[in-house]
Amino acid sequence: MSYKEQVKDNELIAKWRVIREVIVSGQPRTAVAKKFSMHRNTVGGLVNDFLLLIPTSLQQEIRQENGRTKLWLEELLSPLKNISRKPKSNKRMASIEQSTLIKDYVEKQGIKVGHNRLFTLITRRRQKLGTETKTQNYENELLANLTYSKLKGICKREQFKIDTVKTVTRERRSLYDYASLAAFERLHYDTKTIPDSHALPPAIYENFKLNAELPIIEWNIIDVKSRFRFLAYSHERSSEFGLHFLLLIIQYIRAHTIDRARQIVIGTDQGTEFFGGSKRKEAEWNRLLLVLNARIYCYEAGHDVRKNLIERSHRTDDEEFFIPRGEYITDRQSFFTEAKGYSQYFNCLRPHSGIGMNNMTPLEKLKSLGVYQADKFAAFPTMILEETIGAVKSATNVIRLTADLTDWAVA
């Protein structure tokens, strides 16, 4: 076996075997080099190191060995161990301050994602919307030159844990035939409780839970084809909010799209903020939506996995809004500023890797589909429903009037 192969198994013992052939057996260095398939200069270097680094009193004891163990021999020969050639630093790696800040941030927020998503979170955290404190601005400036490669290196060195969720067969399941869908043909409608102790860090959770100025309910309507979302917020759930916000969105879609003959289908759960499983309420909602050539249905409990599309968006809200930006939210105004920024970020800046999205943003996807006045959708306002419900109802009352007139005409 060559010297190089023996070193991989036990470095010090391999070196001693070479040295022993020269100083104990008296073999010529050239012969020893040939025996171990190594260069004679390497043999000479090992012998010289032994004579220089090992005290004379121990050299004789090592030569005799006298049935001593390998552990004993390795301990006496430890001065011959190779020094690590691993670089102690790299000009292109993240600084110690950056590494410490990222480590503290990940541990404090309890984030368990890969470097791709973590880079997205850090980028979101650095976005300036005017709600940051001086300390937070300093931290963001420290991370200003943190590149993707540097962050990837931090993740590798710190060995951050990653939580992954996969199907049993590890196959990707399509919820729809995305190729045949048109923009805004299929929508999903749901609400989210913002202060979720399982999703948010304790400090951010307590802030939303105890601060009466902050809304705690998010209203979310998402388009299946483009992933474009309409968002609103409130302090409580109400079927009045649920109905009129939905009518407003469908009106807005119809006002800015040409294909009005195609029916819009909305899926939702059995929450009380919608029609809570009541067939009478569901029929009333559909009576009004019929005016806009739309209908709403309730998911079949335990079977309709298509709701996973909107449920997954709730996780994005936590990971890319409330976790990275939650510490900047202290009152109603800062929340409103951050919420507007997040709506623009999600719809206009954030690329999506879902089926059929090809890393486009929702707005880019709408434009690629030829949607008329696609930019108008990006201008849809962020609202807190308690403050705007009067204006929303004024805009949607014409729908109820039209539905009533249609019923009277039929009667």
Secondary structure as UniProt FT lines:
FT   HELIX           3..9
FT   HELIX           11..23
FT   HELIX           29..35
FT   TURN            36..37
FT   HELIX           40..53
FT   HELIX           56..64
FT   TURN            66..67
FT   HELIX           70..76
FT   HELIX           78..80
FT   TURN            91..92
FT   HELIX           96..109
FT   HELIX           115..126
FT   HELIX           134..142
FT   TURN            143..145
FT   HELIX           148..158
FT   TURN            168..169
FT   HELIX           178..180
FT   TURN            183..184
FT   STRAND          186..193
FT   TURN            197..199
FT   HELIX           202..210
FT   TURN            212..213
FT   STRAND          217..223
FT   TURN            224..226
FT   STRAND          229..234
FT   HELIX           239..255
FT   STRAND          264..268
FT   TURN            272..277
FT   HELIX           279..289
FT   HELIX           290..292
FT   STRAND          294..298
FT   TURN            301..303
FT   HELIX           305..307
FT   HELIX           308..317
FT   HELIX           318..322
FT   HELIX           323..325
FT   HELIX           326..328
FT   HELIX           332..344
FT   HELIX           345..349
FT   TURN            355..359
FT   HELIX           362..368
FT   TURN            369..370
FT   TURN            372..373
FT   HELIX           374..378
FT   STRAND          383..384
FT   HELIX           385..410
//
